[in-house]
Amino acid sequence: MDNDKVEIIDYKTGSIRNLPQDDLQLNLYALVCRDYLDLIPAKLSLYFLKINQKTSVDVSNLYIDLLKNLVLNTADKILSQNFTITQESLQNCNDCCYQKICPKLPN
């Protein structure tokens, strides 16, 4: 890897679920590196510890730009409380750390 470029590796302990280009968490790391740490992410890799396998892809700046817009739009909706609560059952709310501010729960 060139000195001005970085490879982002996410170590996974579970089974293979995603390819690097489809892994939201890995692409968010690339977004933060590029836009907030002034690093140039060149490669995204998932390293699966159980099977000792690494899978890599080149970074797509177009995808990172689309992801950035999605994150910013989602944050705007959350901050303006402009979103639909999709949770049907309150059973899953028992362990939620947002109980005190959630409009779905009775006060």
Protein Blocks (a to p, Z undefined) as FASTA:
>chain_A
ZZkbccdddddfbdcfbdfklmmklmmmmmmmmmmnopacfbdcdddfklopacdddddf
klmmmmmmmmmmmmmmmmnopacdfbfblklmmmpcklmmmmkbcZZ
